[in-house]
Amino acid sequence: MTAISTPKLTVVGAGYVGATCAHLAALKNLAPEICLIDIAEGRPQGIALDMNQSAAIECFSSRVVGTNDPRDTYGSDVFIVTAGLPRKPGMSRSDLLEVNGNVMKSVAEYIRAGSPEAIVIVVTNPLDSMVTLMRHSLGFPARRVIGMAGVLDAARYSWFLSEAMGTAVQDVDAMVMGAHGDSMVPMAERCTVNGIGVLDLLDRDAIEAMGERTKGGGGEIVKLLKTGSAWFAPASGAVAMAGSILRDEKRMLPCACLLNGEYGIENLYMGVPAILGASGVERIVELPLRTESRALLQKTAGAIHEDVLAMRDLGLF
């Protein structure tokens, strides 16, 4: 496939993450029309007007449309779904299952009705559970329903490693797999700085410390903010994924994909490296893993499966 001509992008949720997604997408001219939808009357319209008035200064040609009407999203090629309740101090991602699960089901209804060929990127937490529910609610092929987490977690890992080594973060290429949460698996053996393995540049204890900090990266921000959670880096991750799809860039990015035998895991969404292009997930990249890393992936799979069972108990699907 080739890049989508005259694409339409919709961002669901005009909170900090959603608004930042719309802004970044406009700055990058990802689509002629970027729809920003929210249930709060006036909020997406006001944000859109403000963004459009910056176009002459920032020199972008995308037009942001703010709306409360799902019909305005119809015909979208890509959705970035950020709607839902953010974490508060002391809350785990799993605490959000019921409330955000109902949001996913509501959003899925109008995506299915008006954009049946769309590719959907889920950002809402708890991520692995919400993307599972979104795909179940939509009934779309798994390649067209993806979760944004690995790009964010890898970016956090890159930042922490660059600080520890005193190197430019642009030269750090990090990889994180598994769930988006405390059981994620930072892959130290797959991290490099301009082609040089991190294991050759930093001692094991320091690498372990940076991995642990990555696992708690979102919670660290929540504690500092006291109200709300991260938005700049999550938005950057989602827009990177959307850009690879809309422009058929075929970037290899870590994201939550439905596994069917890859890494020995069946019928479960989990963060893995994948090639993203105009058809969505074009290929899941299966890496040879050390025994320890493979065991950790199985552990994180168990944590995701528990949340899926909890959603069933709640009657979400």
ABEGO torsion letter per residue (X at the ends): XBBBBGBBBBBBEABAAAAAAAAAAAAAGABABBBBBBABBGAAAAAAAAAAAAAAAAGBABBBBBBABAAAABGBABBBBABEBBBBBGBBAAAAAAAAAAAAAAAAAAAAAABAABBBBBABOBAAAAAAAAAAAAGBBAAABBBBAAAAAAAAAAAAAAAAAGBBAAABBBBBBEBBEAABBBBAAABBBGGBBAAAABBAAAAAAAAAAAAAAAAAAAAAAGBEBBAAAAAAAAAAAAAAAAAGAGBBBBBBBBBBGBGGBBGBBBBBBBBBBAAEBABBBBBBBBAAAAAAAAAAAAAAAAAAAAAAAAGAX
